[in-house]
Each structure stands twice: as C-alpha cells, then as structure tokens.
Amino acid sequence: MRKITIIALHHKLQWRDTDAGDLESLLTKVLDADPSIELIAEEANKLSTTVGQGIAFRFNKPWANVDMLLHKTPSMRGFCALL
C-alpha cells in the first residue's frame, strides 16, 4: 500500500538544517525504518538544494520539487495549496 507523509517545514530549515542535524536525522530514521519509500518530494522553489534532496541522493531515491502554489493575487494574504 502506498502512503504519503507530509512534513511542513520552513524553507530555511529545508535548505540549512539545524546545527544538530535534526532534519537529516529524522529523514534518515524514516528511510531506514521503511525501505519501501519510493520518492522524496518537497516544495523547494528557489532553493538551490535541500536536506531532503541530499538524503534522497544518499539513499538512491528519486527526488521531486512539488509546486504547491495554486494562484497568487495582490489581494491575497497567503498562498493556497491543495494537498
């Protein structure tokens, strides 16, 4: 059975982990515990690289950028995302 796990993060954390490496450690534990994970996907627009992308490479998993922005208007205060 396929499953999707969504982790909401600030883009700064995606790009540069905490000094303790908390995000890298968490993702490594998840992938070690469940080798059936087939893909790492995240919204990483305008980021040169991410912690998740590095983990995907290390575990030989495909990585994809998912643009979750549906539309943006000047009057909009935030972004709309469809999950």
ABEGO torsion letter per residue (X at the ends): XBBBBBBBBBAAAAABBBAAGAAAAAAAAAAAABAABABBBBBABGBABBAAAAAAAAAGBBBBBBBABABBBAABABBBBBX
